[in-house]
Amino acid sequence: MKLNSDSPSRGVLPQLPTLAWVALLMALWLLGLGSAPLIDVDEGAFSEASREMLASGDWGHTTLNGADRFDKPILIYWFQSASLALFGVNEWAARLPSAIAALMWCLAAVRFAQGWMGNQVSRSAAAVVATSLGVLMIGRAATADALLNALMCWACLDLWRHLDSGEKAPLRRAFFWMGLGLLTKGPVACLVPGASVVLYLLLSGQIGRLRTVLGDGWAWAIVLATAVPWYAYALHRHGMAFIDGFILQHNVNRFLHAKEGHGGAAYYTLVVAPLLMLPWTPLLVRVVARLGRLWREPMTRFLLCWSGFALLFFSLSNTKLPHYLLYGVTPLMILVAQALAETRSKAMGMALALSQLLLFGVLSWSQQVASWLAAQTRDPLYQTLLSSAAPGPAWWQLGGVGALWLAVWLWPRRPLAERAVMGALLGAFWTVMVVLPWWAKTLQSPVGELAAIAREQGGPVTQWHTRQPSFGFYLGAPTPPGEPPAGGLALIRRDRLPADADVAVVAERRGFLLVQRSAP
């Protein structure tokens, strides 16, 4: 059942055909994808593990700097390695699978909104998902998270199609997406969609229908055929090391304990989830104000159950990371898109304009923000990196983008939703083309520069008292941890170089050293 009908006179860029919308989204994800160095440690670790898979020819298992890596299952590494094989070992190729997944993530929300809320909401959904800060960041990162979010989105929305129609095809598709999710990041790919369905049926007084959802033999055959072969191979090959490394350390212990210092207070979700939805956060007020109406409609009740379970579950997790909350933010984005398509309030228009101005304004004053952060941090490396940052965008660039953004918002006789979308898209392109590359170069350029020098020197290189996985990616060889052997090279942070180290400094770049141990 559709919740509203389309209005031909108002909408979000109604003059653009569907193919033009898809092209616009592809441009947002693909332009400038390789203009920033890989960010350590996550992007560097995934990309280097994929490079090592390609170099070794062993497509059944991943290593990082030559050591077994059980951090994630295999699918994202297959995609990244294939991309590196096709397009070369570079940042663009490493990030391409995530960019494609982010596009599919957007299209999943569009297709769902189009089927149940109408064309105008579907266009709003495309814009809200694509330009939200959390999606914008994770969709251009060479990690597994954009792929998992896309698969989880398709799974949840196909599960709703089954609940609404009773048809078997969407149920079996959902199990296929969950099987791919198991190969992408593990049990969470089934937990969130499955728990969302259980919660919806329970709160709707339809728990008896769970037997229909779980009783389809073909659906189970699909998920098992998709995921079990690789898991069986990994267990056969590695035995308890796989169970300890992947199941216990990277799943159970991440929930029970704060891993690598990624903890957070009880109110973490209440603060971070709205930030992930910037610049659309003001519309959450309209969603909250309409909770009663939304709960009465089965489809929007399902979206609320999906969002509520995911956000609550990851609030209880002791390891807290922003991208975990994206699993529960997607349904909120769809509801926000509905609110955007329907709103005519001048006050809401001002709130959205102010939200965009604050978000993209803060991001644009990158050098000033970096200087402030340098004064706040106690880490000597980051003090050096941030205080020695290159100049940010020039005043004429800021002025030109600001004037164009202002012209969009002052465009006469254009619907509020259209102006908001155009302003958000302008800010998103500015962010991915200018702001994110600046930050990445500020934090990571020394690693790539020293890797190039080490490659010219030749010979094996280690990482000494530091962890920069992207170094191996740029070097083109594993760089295991440890002290350099006699005559060998090592990457090390300047602040961690032992005072009595018998090494010579080969090169120095903004807090990092490439050193060589004396020959015997």
GUMIVEX-899737 format. One record per residue (C-alpha): residue in three letters; x, y, z. Coordinates in steps of 0.2 Angstrom, whole numbers, padded with zeros to 4 digits, always signed. Last residue first. Layout:
% residues N
ALAXYZ...
This chain:
% residues 520
PRO+0387-0029+0053ALA+0377-0017+0042SER+0370-0002+0051ARG+0351-0002+0053GLN+0342+0009+0040VAL+0329+0022+0044LEU+0313+0029+0036LEU+0306+0041+0048PHE+0289+0048+0051GLY+0284+0064+0060ARG+0282+0075+0045ARG+0293+0066+0032GLU+0310+0060+0036ALA+0322+0051+0025VAL+0337+0038+0026VAL+0340+0041+0045ALA+0354+0030+0051VAL+0352+0016+0063ASP+0360+0009+0079ALA+0345+0014+0091ASP+0351+0021+0107ALA+0338+0035+0109PRO+0324+0023+0103LEU+0314+0030+0089ARG+0296+0031+0095ASP+0293+0050+0093ARG+0300+0049+0075ARG+0287+0036+0070ILE+0295+0021+0062LEU+0297+0014+0045ALA+0311+0001+0044LEU+0326-0003+0032GLY+0338-0017+0033GLY+0357-0017+0034ALA+0357-0028+0049PRO+0339-0033+0052PRO+0325-0019+0055GLU+0316-0021+0071GLY+0298-0028+0070PRO+0282-0028+0061PRO+0280-0035+0044THR+0281-0025+0028PRO+0273-0035+0014ALA+0278-0029-0003GLY+0272-0016-0016LEU+0279-0001-0007TYR+0263+0008-0008PHE+0252-0006-0002GLY+0265-0010+0011PHE+0265+0007+0018SER+0246+0007+0018PRO+0246-0005+0033GLN+0253+0009+0044ARG+0256+0002+0062THR+0271+0008+0071HIS+0284+0003+0083TRP+0295-0003+0069GLN+0287-0007+0052THR+0299-0018+0042VAL+0307-0016+0025PRO+0314-0029+0013GLY+0326-0024+0000GLY+0326-0010-0013GLN+0332+0008-0010GLU+0320+0014-0024ARG+0305+0005-0015ALA+0310+0013+0001ILE+0309+0031-0006ALA+0292+0027-0013ALA+0286+0020+0003LEU+0293+0036+0012GLU+0281+0047+0001GLY+0266+0035+0003VAL+0268+0036+0022PRO+0271+0055+0023SER+0255+0058+0013GLN+0244+0050+0026LEU+0237+0063+0038THR+0237+0079+0028LYS+0235+0070+0012ALA+0219+0062+0018TRP+0212+0078+0025TRP+0215+0088+0009PRO+0208+0073-0001LEU+0192+0074+0010VAL+0189+0093+0008VAL+0192+0095-0011MET+0183+0083-0022VAL+0173+0073-0009THR+0167+0088+0001TRP+0164+0099-0014PHE+0153+0086-0022ALA+0144+0083-0006GLY+0141+0102-0004LEU+0134+0104-0021LEU+0123+0089-0019ALA+0116+0096-0002GLY+0112+0112-0010MET+0103+0104-0025VAL+0093+0093-0013ALA+0088+0107-0002ARG+0083+0118-0017GLU+0072+0104-0024ALA+0064+0100-0007LEU+0060+0118-0004PRO+0051+0119-0021ARG+0058+0132-0034ARG+0049+0148-0036PRO+0064+0159-0035TRP+0082+0152-0033LEU+0088+0159-0017TRP+0094+0142-0010VAL+0103+0138-0026ALA+0111+0155-0027LEU+0118+0154-0010TRP+0126+0137-0014LEU+0134+0145-0030ALA+0140+0160-0020GLY+0148+0148-0007VAL+0156+0138-0020GLY+0164+0153-0028GLY+0169+0161-0011LEU+0177+0145-0005GLN+0187+0143-0021TRP+0192+0161-0021TRP+0198+0160-0003ALA+0209+0145-0007PRO+0205+0128-0001GLY+0217+0123+0014PRO+0235+0127+0016ALA+0247+0112+0018ALA+0246+0104+0036SER+0262+0106+0047SER+0252+0108+0063LEU+0241+0093+0059LEU+0254+0081+0055THR+0266+0086+0069GLN+0253+0086+0083TYR+0247+0070+0076LEU+0264+0062+0078PRO+0266+0070+0096ASP+0250+0063+0102ARG+0243+0075+0116THR+0229+0082+0105GLN+0221+0098+0108ALA+0233+0111+0100ALA+0234+0100+0084LEU+0215+0099+0084TRP+0214+0118+0083SER+0227+0119+0069ALA+0218+0105+0059VAL+0201+0115+0061GLN+0209+0131+0055GLN+0217+0121+0040SER+0200+0112+0036TRP+0189+0128+0035SER+0179+0119+0022LEU+0173+0105+0033VAL+0166+0117+0045GLY+0157+0127+0032PHE+0151+0111+0024LEU+0142+0106+0040LEU+0137+0123+0046LEU+0130+0129+0029GLN+0121+0113+0026SER+0113+0113+0043LEU+0108+0132+0041ALA+0100+0128+0025LEU+0090+0113+0032ALA+0085+0124+0047MET+0079+0138+0036GLY+0069+0126+0025MET+0062+0119+0041ALA+0056+0136+0046LYS+0049+0139+0028SER+0038+0124+0030ARG+0033+0115+0014THR+0038+0098+0019GLU+0031+0083+0010ALA+0046+0077+0000LEU+0058+0081+0015ALA+0047+0071+0027GLN+0047+0056+0015ALA+0066+0057+0013VAL+0067+0058+0032LEU+0058+0041+0033ILE+0070+0034+0020MET+0085+0041+0030LEU+0078+0033+0046PRO+0077+0016+0037THR+0096+0018+0033VAL+0101+0024+0050GLY+0101+0007+0059TYR+0115-0002+0050LEU+0123+0015+0049LEU+0126+0014+0068TYR+0140+0002+0065HIS+0149+0015+0055PRO+0151+0027+0069LEU+0161+0014+0080LYS+0157+0007+0097THR+0165-0008+0104ASN+0156-0011+0121SER+0140-0016+0111LEU+0124-0011+0120SER+0122+0005+0109PHE+0125-0007+0094PHE+0110-0017+0099LEU+0099-0002+0102LEU+0103+0006+0085ALA+0100-0010+0076PHE+0084-0014+0085GLY+0076+0003+0083SER+0081+0006+0065TRP+0073-0011+0059CYS+0058-0009+0071LEU+0055+0009+0064LEU+0056+0003+0046PHE+0044-0011+0050ARG+0032+0002+0057THR+0034+0012+0042MET+0028-0002+0031PRO+0014-0007+0043GLU+0006+0010+0045ARG+0000+0014+0063TRP+0018+0017+0069LEU+0021+0031+0057ARG+0006+0040+0063GLY+0012+0039+0081LEU+0030+0043+0076ARG+0025+0059+0067ALA+0033+0071+0079VAL+0049+0060+0079VAL+0050+0060+0060ARG+0047+0079+0059VAL+0061+0082+0071LEU+0072+0070+0061LEU+0070+0083+0047PRO+0083+0094+0056THR+0096+0080+0054TRP+0097+0081+0035PRO+0114+0089+0033LEU+0120+0078+0042MET+0113+0060+0044LEU+0129+0053+0052LEU+0129+0067+0065PRO+0111+0062+0070ALA+0118+0044+0074VAL+0133+0050+0083VAL+0125+0060+0098LEU+0110+0049+0103THR+0121+0033+0099TYR+0135+0038+0111TYR+0123+0042+0125ALA+0129+0026+0135ALA+0147+0032+0134GLY+0159+0025+0121GLY+0173+0013+0117HIS+0184+0011+0103GLY+0200+0009+0112GLU+0207-0005+0101LYS+0192-0016+0105ALA+0180-0011+0119HIS+0174-0028+0126LEU+0159-0039+0125PHE+0153-0034+0107ARG+0170-0034+0099ASN+0174-0050+0109VAL+0160-0060+0101ASN+0163-0054+0083HIS+0181-0050+0079GLN+0190-0060+0093LEU+0178-0075+0095ILE+0172-0079+0077PHE+0186-0072+0067GLY+0202-0076+0076ASP+0197-0089+0088ILE+0187-0099+0076PHE+0199-0097+0062ALA+0214-0102+0073MET+0203-0117+0079GLY+0205-0125+0062HIS+0214-0115+0048ARG+0212-0124+0032HIS+0196-0135+0036LEU+0188-0120+0045ALA+0192-0108+0031TYR+0185-0121+0018ALA+0169-0124+0028TYR+0167-0105+0029TRP+0170-0104+0010PRO+0157-0117+0006VAL+0144-0112+0019ALA+0140-0094+0012THR+0131-0095-0004ALA+0125-0113-0004LEU+0119-0110+0014VAL+0109-0094+0010ILE+0101-0102-0005ALA+0097-0119+0003TRP+0089-0109+0017ALA+0078-0099+0005TRP+0074-0115-0004GLY+0067-0123+0011ASP+0055-0110+0016GLY+0050-0112+0034LEU+0059-0097+0042VAL+0048-0084+0035THR+0032-0095+0035ARG+0035-0100+0053LEU+0038-0082+0058ARG+0020-0079+0053GLY+0014-0084+0070ILE+0022-0069+0077GLN+0009-0058+0070GLY+0003-0047+0084SER+0011-0032+0076LEU+0024-0030+0090LEU+0030-0048+0088LEU+0030-0048+0069TYR+0040-0032+0069LEU+0052-0038+0082VAL+0055-0054+0073VAL+0057-0046+0056SER+0070-0033+0063ALA+0079-0048+0072GLY+0082-0057+0056PRO+0087-0041+0046VAL+0100-0036+0060LEU+0106-0053+0064CYS+0109-0060+0047ALA+0122-0048+0041VAL+0128-0047+0059PRO+0134-0065+0057GLY+0149-0061+0046LYS+0157-0046+0037THR+0157-0049+0019LEU+0154-0068+0016LEU+0140-0068+0029GLY+0133-0052+0019LEU+0133-0063+0003GLY+0122-0076+0012MET+0111-0062+0019TRP+0109-0055+0001PHE+0104-0073-0004PHE+0092-0074+0010ALA+0083-0058+0005ARG+0082-0064-0013ARG+0073-0080-0006LEU+0061-0069+0003PRO+0058-0058-0012ALA+0054-0073-0023LYS+0042-0082-0010GLU+0027-0070-0011GLY+0018-0066+0005SER+0014-0048-0002ASP+0018-0037+0013LEU+0029-0049+0023HIS+0039-0054+0007ARG+0041-0036+0002TRP+0047-0032+0020LEU+0060-0046+0018ASP+0066-0038+0002LEU+0068-0022+0011CYS+0079-0030+0025ALA+0090-0040+0013TRP+0093-0025+0000CYS+0098-0014+0015MET+0109-0027+0023LEU+0118-0030+0006ALA+0121-0011+0004ASN+0126-0009+0022LEU+0138-0024+0020LEU+0146-0017+0004ALA+0148+0000+0011ASP+0156-0007+0027ALA+0169-0019+0019THR+0183-0006+0018ALA+0191+0004+0004ALA+0182+0020+0009ARG+0172+0030-0003GLY+0155+0024+0003ILE+0160+0025+0021MET+0162+0044+0020LEU+0147+0049+0010VAL+0136+0037+0019GLY+0140+0044+0036LEU+0139+0062+0030SER+0122+0060+0021THR+0123+0065+0003ALA+0119+0049-0006VAL+0106+0043+0007VAL+0096+0059+0007ALA+0098+0062-0012ALA+0092+0045-0018ALA+0078+0045-0004SER+0072+0062-0010ARG+0070+0055-0028SER+0061+0040-0021VAL+0050+0052-0011GLN+0044+0061-0027ASN+0042+0044-0036GLY+0029+0037-0024MET+0029+0030-0006TRP+0028+0011-0007GLY+0036+0006-0023GLN+0046+0021-0026ALA+0053+0021-0008PHE+0059+0004-0010ARG+0067+0007-0027VAL+0075+0023-0021ALA+0082+0015-0005ALA+0089+0000-0015LEU+0096+0012-0027CYS+0106+0022-0014TRP+0114+0006-0007MET+0118+0000-0025LEU+0127+0017-0027ALA+0136+0014-0011ALA+0141-0004-0016ILE+0148+0003-0032ALA+0159+0015-0022SER+0164+0002-0010PRO+0170-0009-0025LEU+0179+0005-0032ARG+0190+0010-0017ALA+0205-0001-0020ALA+0204+0003-0039TRP+0205+0021-0036GLU+0218+0020-0023ASN+0231+0011-0034VAL+0237-0006-0039GLY+0231-0007-0057PHE+0214-0006-0065LEU+0209-0024-0069ALA+0219-0034-0056LEU+0216-0021-0043SER+0198-0022-0046ALA+0198-0041-0045SER+0208-0039-0028GLN+0195-0027-0021PHE+0181-0038-0026TRP+0189-0054-0019TYR+0194-0045-0003ILE+0177-0039-0001LEU+0170-0056-0002ILE+0182-0066+0010PRO+0177-0064+0028LYS+0183-0051+0040ASP+0197-0049+0053PHE+0205-0066+0051ARG+0221-0061+0043ASP+0235-0073+0043ALA+0252-0065+0043GLY+0262-0060+0027ASN+0260-0041+0029LEU+0242-0044+0030THR+0235-0061+0024THR+0219-0066+0016HIS+0213-0084+0011GLY+0204-0093-0003TRP+0211-0082-0017ASP+0229-0088-0016GLY+0237-0080-0031SER+0250-0073-0020ALA+0251-0056-0028LEU+0232-0054-0029MET+0230-0059-0011GLU+0244-0048-0006ARG+0235-0033-0015SER+0219-0038-0006ALA+0227-0038+0011GLU+0236-0021+0007SER+0219-0013+0002PHE+0210-0020+0018ALA+0224-0015+0030GLY+0227+0002+0022GLU+0209+0007+0022ASP+0207+0002+0040VAL+0223+0009+0048ASP+0226+0020+0040ILE+0218+0031+0027LEU+0223+0027+0009PRO+0229+0042-0001ALA+0217+0054-0009SER+0213+0058-0027GLY+0209+0040-0031LEU+0190+0042-0030GLY+0190+0060-0037LEU+0174+0057-0047LEU+0167+0039-0044TRP+0154+0041-0030LEU+0147+0058-0034ALA+0148+0054-0053MET+0139+0038-0051LEU+0125+0047-0042LEU+0123+0060-0056ALA+0123+0046-0069VAL+0109+0037-0059TRP+0099+0053-0058ALA+0102+0056-0077LEU+0096+0038-0080THR+0080+0042-0070PRO+0075+0057-0080LEU+0079+0075-0073GLN+0064+0087-0074PRO+0057+0082-0057LEU+0072+0089-0048VAL+0064+0084-0031GLY+0046+0087-0032ARG+0031+0099-0034SER+0019+0101-0048PRO+0017+0083-0053SER+0011+0077-0036ASP+0014+0059-0032SER+0002+0049-0021ASN+0005+0045-0003LEU+0007+0030+0009LYS+0007+0017-0005MET+0000+0000+0000
